[in-house]
Amino acid sequence: MGLFGGRKTVFVDADILVIGGGMAGCGATYESRYWGRDLKIVCVEKANIERSGAVAQGLYAINCYMGMQWGENQPEDHVRYARNDLMGLVREDLGYDIARHVDSSVHKFEEWGLPIMKDPKTGRYLREGKWQIMIHGESYKPIVAEAARKAASEVCNRIMVSHLLMDKTKANRVAGAVGFNVRTGDFHVFRAKAVIVSAGGASHIFQPRAVGEGMGRTWYAPWSSGSAYALPIQVGAKMTQMENRIVLTRFKDGYGPVGAYFLHLKTYTQNGYGEEYESKWYDDTRALVGDYIDRHPVPTCLRNHALIKEVAAGRGPIRMVTKEAFQDPHKETVGWENFLGMTIGQAVVWASQNIDPKHINPELTTSEPYVMGSHATCSGAWASGPEDYAPAEYQWGYNRMMTVDGLFGAGDTIGGTAHKFSSGSFTEGRIAAKAAVKYVNDMGKAQPQVSEQEYRDLEKVIYQPLENYRVGRNEIVAGTVSPSYLLPLHGLQRLEKIMDEYVGGTSTNYMTNGVLLNRGLELLAMLKEDMDRMGAEDLHQLQRTWELHHRILASESVTHHTLFREETRWPGYYYRGDHMKLDDEKWHCFTLSRYDRNTGKWAMEKAPVYHIID
Ligand SMILES: Cc1cc2nc3c(=O)[nH]c(=O)nc-3n(C[C@H](O)[C@H](O)[C@H](O)COP(=O)(O)OP(=O)(O)OC[C@H]3O[C@@H](n4cnc5c(N)ncnc54)[C@H](O)[C@@H]3O)c2cc1C
């Protein structure tokens, strides 16, 4: 196709539309078929489900497995664990729901061909920690994708979904989505009775530590662009805990994971002078968060806190002591294999910096913040809970349905439920799909209607950056700086700088306050105004443009939530300098937001946290 002519409009009708074919999307697609034998199930993915999402290059461990068949853990134990790690605030109903079903998902992975390591003595899955089991996981994603491919009526790869469509006959009901093919440029209109959003978390909203020649390297997948949040936000779905961004302690420069090293190789950390430092910060941390510091295991954010403080006190760098463990040839092999299965880049960085962990203790650092709902963090959409378990206030219809009718979510999309990881995200996709099938069946003939006016208007908006570039390009003879358009990379860097400096990124040591946040919101509003002047050279840049739109909306949400919660609940993830302490009296609650796309205003409220499990 020429860029400006001959573009086709492709209509795809579905009973259930799954947006994003990562772990949760594959789970949703698979399970939709199980319950909806005769339904039309369509999975739409901006990349190719074979190797898309955060699990694209494989994993070395499945981080959420109860082991109920051997009586290792019960779902209640997992809820207690996640609640403790998130400093008291999780949706226990949703977490319990995942935990009680997650083992069956893992058994399916094994049945489909995923090699899971076994303990030679017991024959059980080999544990890395209390919740983690070890896998040979290079092909984890292709294996899961195959199950989804076989279940789907159609998988539409290479379609970037930019907007959801709403029903023209019934307010607050979803009716489908629109997007464009990133290879052909064709415009896609999806009409669906129910939509499941499973479009992953958000990296690159805060400036990464890796800039310049290292730009693009982040811990979370660089292609996770916040669509999971922006798509529901645009249509007025309520969001929760968006302030709860995650910061990770990782090997420096390669973002290599440390879990297997701590848990399996039994390594430990020390400061630049070879001293143990965590205990030094005990009193300081206790003054901020009270007895949360005495909990076991110590919440993830508080472990970051000690590291951040020690470095700020001038006693960095923090190093992981690997020299001892690596004297054991078996442990040395496990240490390297851990990267080869999921973060080859870390091995390459070490090689390039002359670091052999057998002889040099490698440096650790804390990452830039990420927004996601499935790791040790729980940002995302506010969803209805399971009928048999959720308190009445958390139920308004179908399990995992957001506050928009017919709009479901799973994985990083859904808020309040940390520690789902790959297996829990897949499981939540299955749970959402079962409910979505019921929703479609209950709907009968009362199907949503799509407005032609709405999608034709969106079509103009979506492709406008190509036109801006075509026209504006004539005003300059060379280079990338134009008086009339902004390139997506420039917009991205501006966003990252705003979030970094005003909303608690690395350059301020994760510190922010009400004044900074309000200024951040003003700057974000200016960036949003300039988004009308985006210029896209080609379809690739058009995709970058829409990813940036999504990142900005997610960032605005993060900033509003951070401003609303007047306490420092998770030191080590971020600090409100004007409210440095955890305040259980006022803030032992969820924060909720709702965006009004007609006025551009955000409404904030609190929701109660119900402790269902003792
Ligand atoms: C570095 C790293 C290490 C991890 N390690 C582990 C581990 O060891 N063990 C473990 O169990 N878990 C691990 N996880 C967590 C696990 O990967 C996530 O919990 C899980 O992938 C979340 O599933 P999801 O479906 O929500 O998101 P994803 O799996 O990321 O899927 C999102 C999908 O949506 C697509 N998409 C996004 N936007 C759009 C759009 N606008 N239109 C169409 N498609 C779109 C993406 O391309 C992607 O395919 C790790 C994650 C990361 C980043």
PDBQT file of the ligand as one rigid body, heavy atoms in Angstrom, charges set to zero:
ROOT
HETATM    1  C1  LIG A 701      12.169  -9.413  32.783  1.00  0.00    +0.000 C 
HETATM    2  C2  LIG A 701      11.021 -10.206  33.303  1.00  0.00    +0.000 A 
HETATM    3  C3  LIG A 701      11.241 -11.362  34.000  1.00  0.00    +0.000 A 
HETATM    4  C4  LIG A 701      10.191 -12.112  34.479  1.00  0.00    +0.000 A 
HETATM    5  N1  LIG A 701      10.475 -13.277  35.104  1.00  0.00    +0.000 NA
HETATM    6  C5  LIG A 701       9.479 -14.101  35.443  1.00  0.00    +0.000 A 
HETATM    7  C6  LIG A 701       9.779 -15.393  35.949  1.00  0.00    +0.000 A 
HETATM    8  O1  LIG A 701      10.940 -15.756  36.125  1.00  0.00    +0.000 OA
HETATM    9  N2  LIG A 701       8.741 -16.209  36.227  1.00  0.00    +0.000 N 
HETATM   10  C7  LIG A 701       7.445 -15.851  36.034  1.00  0.00    +0.000 A 
HETATM   11  O2  LIG A 701       6.555 -16.661  36.285  1.00  0.00    +0.000 OA
HETATM   12  N3  LIG A 701       7.127 -14.620  35.558  1.00  0.00    +0.000 NA
HETATM   13  C8  LIG A 701       8.114 -13.747  35.247  1.00  0.00    +0.000 A 
HETATM   14  N4  LIG A 701       7.821 -12.503  34.751  1.00  0.00    +0.000 N 
HETATM   15  C9  LIG A 701       6.426 -12.038  34.749  1.00  0.00    +0.000 C 
HETATM   16  C10 LIG A 701       5.626 -12.446  33.530  1.00  0.00    +0.000 C 
HETATM   17  O3  LIG A 701       6.376 -12.307  32.379  1.00  0.00    +0.000 OA
HETATM   18  C11 LIG A 701       4.376 -11.556  33.484  1.00  0.00    +0.000 C 
HETATM   19  O4  LIG A 701       3.727 -11.672  34.719  1.00  0.00    +0.000 OA
HETATM   20  C12 LIG A 701       3.393 -11.958  32.389  1.00  0.00    +0.000 C 
HETATM   21  O5  LIG A 701       4.023 -12.015  31.141  1.00  0.00    +0.000 OA
HETATM   22  C13 LIG A 701       2.219 -10.972  32.323  1.00  0.00    +0.000 C 
HETATM   23  O6  LIG A 701       1.312 -11.426  31.375  1.00  0.00    +0.000 OA
HETATM   24  P1  LIG A 701       0.423 -10.426  30.487  1.00  0.00    +0.000 P 
HETATM   25  O7  LIG A 701      -0.314 -11.247  29.522  1.00  0.00    +0.000 OA
HETATM   26  O8  LIG A 701      -0.293  -9.493  31.360  1.00  0.00    +0.000 OA
HETATM   27  O9  LIG A 701       1.505  -9.538  29.692  1.00  0.00    +0.000 OA
HETATM   28  P2  LIG A 701       2.439 -10.025  28.463  1.00  0.00    +0.000 P 
HETATM   29  O10 LIG A 701       2.798 -11.465  28.607  1.00  0.00    +0.000 OA
HETATM   30  O11 LIG A 701       3.561  -9.052  28.400  1.00  0.00    +0.000 OA
HETATM   31  O12 LIG A 701       1.512  -9.880  27.205  1.00  0.00    +0.000 OA
HETATM   32  C14 LIG A 701       0.999  -8.658  26.724  1.00  0.00    +0.000 C 
HETATM   33  C15 LIG A 701       0.745  -8.808  25.229  1.00  0.00    +0.000 C 
HETATM   34  O13 LIG A 701      -0.025  -7.714  24.741  1.00  0.00    +0.000 OA
HETATM   35  C16 LIG A 701       0.492  -7.290  23.485  1.00  0.00    +0.000 C 
HETATM   36  N5  LIG A 701       0.088  -5.894  23.291  1.00  0.00    +0.000 N 
HETATM   37  C17 LIG A 701       0.469  -4.826  24.027  1.00  0.00    +0.000 A 
HETATM   38  N6  LIG A 701      -0.142  -3.707  23.591  1.00  0.00    +0.000 NA
HETATM   39  C18 LIG A 701      -0.938  -4.068  22.556  1.00  0.00    +0.000 A 
HETATM   40  C19 LIG A 701      -1.807  -3.352  21.709  1.00  0.00    +0.000 A 
HETATM   41  N7  LIG A 701      -2.000  -2.040  21.847  1.00  0.00    +0.000 N 
HETATM   42  N8  LIG A 701      -2.450  -4.026  20.719  1.00  0.00    +0.000 NA
HETATM   43  C20 LIG A 701      -2.262  -5.367  20.575  1.00  0.00    +0.000 A 
HETATM   44  N9  LIG A 701      -1.443  -6.094  21.357  1.00  0.00    +0.000 NA
HETATM   45  C21 LIG A 701      -0.790  -5.457  22.345  1.00  0.00    +0.000 A 
HETATM   46  C22 LIG A 701       1.990  -7.496  23.660  1.00  0.00    +0.000 C 
HETATM   47  O14 LIG A 701       2.660  -7.529  22.435  1.00  0.00    +0.000 OA
HETATM   48  C23 LIG A 701       2.025  -8.814  24.411  1.00  0.00    +0.000 C 
HETATM   49  O15 LIG A 701       2.015  -9.916  23.555  1.00  0.00    +0.000 OA
HETATM   50  C24 LIG A 701       8.860 -11.694  34.274  1.00  0.00    +0.000 A 
HETATM   51  C25 LIG A 701       8.615 -10.518  33.577  1.00  0.00    +0.000 A 
HETATM   52  C26 LIG A 701       9.680  -9.777  33.092  1.00  0.00    +0.000 A 
HETATM   53  C27 LIG A 701       9.433  -8.524  32.329  1.00  0.00    +0.000 C 
ENDROOT
TORSDOF 0
